Amino acid sequence: MTERRIDPAGPDEPTDEGRQLDDLRHAILDGDGGWLRAKLDEMHPADASDLLEQLSTDDFETAVEMLGGALPSEILIELRDEYREDAVDMLSDAAVVGALDDLESDDAIAVLEDLDADRRERILDEMAPNDRALLEANLLYAEKTAGRLMQREFLSAPEFWTVGQTIDFARDNAEDLPTDFYEVYVVDPMNRPIGYVLLSQLLRTRRDVGLADILTDIQSAIKVDMDQEEVAYQFQKYSLASAPVTDGEGRLVGMITVDDMVHVIQDENTEDLLALSNVSSADGSDTVWDSVRARAPWLAVNLGTAFVASAIIALFEDALNALVQLAILMPVVAALAGNAGSQGLAVAVRAIAERELDGPAARRAIVREALTGLVNGVIFALGVGLIAWLWFGDPLLAAIIAIAMLASFFWAGLSGILVPLSLKRFGADPAVASSVFVLTLTDTMAFFSFLGLASLVLL
Amino acid sequence: MTERRIDPAGPDEPTDEGRQLDDLRHAILDGDGGWLRAKLDEMHPADASDLLEQLSTDDFETAVEMLGGALPSEILIELRDEYREDAVDMLSDAAVVGALDDLESDDAIAVLEDLDADRRERILDEMAPNDRALLEANLLYAEKTAGRLMQREFLSAPEFWTVGQTIDFARDNAEDLPTDFYEVYVVDPMNRPIGYVLLSQLLRTRRDVGLADILTDIQSAIKVDMDQEEVAYQFQKYSLASAPVTDGEGRLVGMITVDDMVHVIQDENTEDLLALSNVSSADGSDTVWDSVRARAPWLAVNLGTAFVASAIIALFEDALNALVQLAILMPVVAALAGNAGSQGLAVAVRAIAERELDGPAARRAIVREALTGLVNGVIFALGVGLIAWLWFGDPLLAAIIAIAMLASFFWAGLSGILVPLSLKRFGADPAVASSVFVLTLTDTMAFFSFLGLASLVLL
């Protein structure tokens, strides 16, 4: 284990991890619960959860069973959502209550979210009234908001305290403080935050200095109902390690830490990447059925748009009957224009996510994409025209495909930026559905311009 | 300003930001350097840099000029790469030296990276020998490694110190400590880290307790030559706010903080998303020429693959001449199979990035993708077959397109997972080039199976 930590696994050393997994499988086969418990105890919870996630679902369930329903809470919370859900399903109510007691409130909420309403109610009933009230209050906030993500444990101090008083308070109340935090929130008598003092600042300041003299203004302004994406943006913008969360009256009610925001950032990035490829969700442990459900609906939409393209081609049946070269060349126009549109779309979706397309920047981007479409259009119109000429020896056909390429590229450039910007304006996610729109627009243009021109000129 | 901070701009309130930008533009037009300086001073550096980035390049350069070459270093470092490069180009050598003195070493390195070799040399010559030596040492590490990203400022303490001694040391050396840090590294006499103590832990522990009694083992093992992607992975896995960096002899030489890792995570995500859409790089301030250069090479590759598809279609010229319906329907097969392949590819690329496809998980994913391809293949084979039958009233044609769909979907499922896994195995980035491969494979299969079957059966 130590060896693996010191030399994190590169592609060439799967042996150590592989051996661990083999050992684990053998222990499960042998029903050796003692070995399993000792092994998990000796590992870092993040490593232990990684190892457990390598098991098949059946083996994983056997392992949880062997632990007598007592999976350590710090491992439970490190598990990926679907494994955690599985594990929680198998734990006894008492074991879940025990885990909730151990965990900080944001992690406890994550576990509670996995439960169906009945069981959640039953388990909350078993908890101490105070803990229960806090958790229930958090559950009242909508999913994916700051209120759901925040933890109730943090350190705050009145502005008239000195550094010394704050440190003494922390020492006297060590048990009630969160394991890890990075700053002290300075609050007024109404419990509204008026600033913060970094622990690194507190540490280097003499005991008799007042907090009021060293506090920093709070840049972020995170309210309980703020969307997690906006919270993550504030963390990135101001390079925060943690931030205070306030309720409707501006009172300090919780704290969000950067590790949770890193997860949000990863989730949002995954969503965008999958959405652009027409997948509604994906996860390492998905079954075939999960995958079909996440993909078939978008394929069905694509089925519709593909037949729209077919219908356009069918309009030019006579041209196709007269000249088989049109059928041979038309996918080239559609493929390249579609690719150009997807390129612009990816750039736009990314820029929107990073908030680079606000205000005048959007106008600049539209102009740039239109011109990029034109420039690439000229380059590839010449390229495709030349190849078509050499292949079929027909300069007129070459000219027609070149003009169709240029028109389709310009159109692709505009579609790639205008579709996501319009979706955003209407409050929709610019990544979802946009690639279907863009490809339909470019296909339509490609087939229509190429076959239409050919009908006009060649027939 | 305060108003904007308290209510971060939602989509409905561009007025405040718009007004600020207008004010700024007027000040630049009027050459009002005093107002500009006062405005930037009053804002948080992250907000100030955001505002400056909204300016056109010309206005931005005028603004930097008006500041008399003295752009505050905390704003300079917040600017996006391309704006920072621009600004540094315009600053006098003395102003750059001043900024480097102000900045912590990781930020100073970011500025030095923007300079050409000559100017970098000249500016390093002007610096204090000590600072210079540290920066030059960092520059020796390869780009995108821990050595480049780390800062040289951190707090370490020998293991025999008590909490009280550590706090006293921090108070006595307040000036030399970084502005913000989250933990104290406990080192042995050879300066090798043997553990860390979180500041939140230090704060709540009594003065007479020894560091050795409260230290935690270091989970991450970040060496100076570790790739930034691996470093970011360690931060995510162990939920780190900061981590120590060691040299080849295991001695503590620097510290990396989570805010830098958030940037790395965003950059890696952007790279993947763009690569999947065949864009080699993109940035908000890209010119048309930048965009063409980032996209045309991939379009050229696509040009080649598109003509491969054409060549396959050309093999079946007789069939197309005999039955125009084939030309009308063939894009449906290619579009849907291509979409199915892209879906699988996106899921695989994402899973590889999140390290979910190591070991046995890869085999499970291959089976799942093949089966998903089959299931969706059956569904859409029936769908497309039915529509083709209704449209053209030819059951044989409907059967042919249905079989071609099924074969293409199965093939798409396999391509979508095997292409990125193979690229990864050969040490290449699984996101780069993979979509071109997958689409070429699915196009080839789609045209070949549909037109080939049609030739065999119908002619």
Interface residues (C-beta under 8 A of the other chain):
Chain A: R5 I6 D7 P8 P11 P14 E17 G18 L21 H44 A46 D47 D50 Q54 S56 I167 A170 R171 N173 A174 L177 P178 T179 D180 F181 Y182 L198 L199 S200 L202 L203 R204 T205 R206 Q219 A221 M226 E230 Q234 F235 Q236 K237 Y238 S239 L240 A241 T257 V258 D259 M261 V262 H263 I265 Q266 N269 T270 D272 L273 L274 L276 S277 N278 V279 A282 G284 D286 T287 V288 S291 V292 R295 A296 W298 L299 A300 N302 L303 T305 A306 F307 A309 S310 I313 A314 E317 L320 N321 V324 L326 A327 I328 L329 M330 P331 V332 A334 A335 L336 N339 A340 S342 Q343 L345 A346 V347 V349 R350 A351 E354 E356 L357 D358 G359 P360 A361 R364 A365 R368 E369 L371 T372 V375 N376 I379 F380 G383 V384 I387 G427 L439 D443 F447
Chain B: R5 I6 D7 P8 P11 P14 E17 G18 L21 H44 A46 D47 D50 Q54 S56 I167 A170 R171 N173 A174 L177 P178 T179 D180 F181 Y182 L198 L199 S200 L202 L203 R204 T205 R206 Q219 A221 M226 E230 Q234 F235 Q236 K237 Y238 S239 L240 A241 T257 V258 D259 M261 V262 H263 I265 Q266 N269 T270 D272 L273 L274 L276 S277 N278 V279 A282 G284 D286 T287 V288 S291 V292 R295 A296 W298 L299 A300 N302 L303 T305 A306 F307 A309 S310 I313 A314 E317 L320 N321 V324 L326 A327 I328 L329 M330 P331 V332 A334 A335 L336 N339 A340 S342 Q343 L345 A346 V347 V349 R350 A351 E354 E356 L357 D358 G359 P360 A361 R364 A365 R368 E369 L371 T372 V375 N376 I379 F380 G383 V384 I387 G427 L439 D443 F447
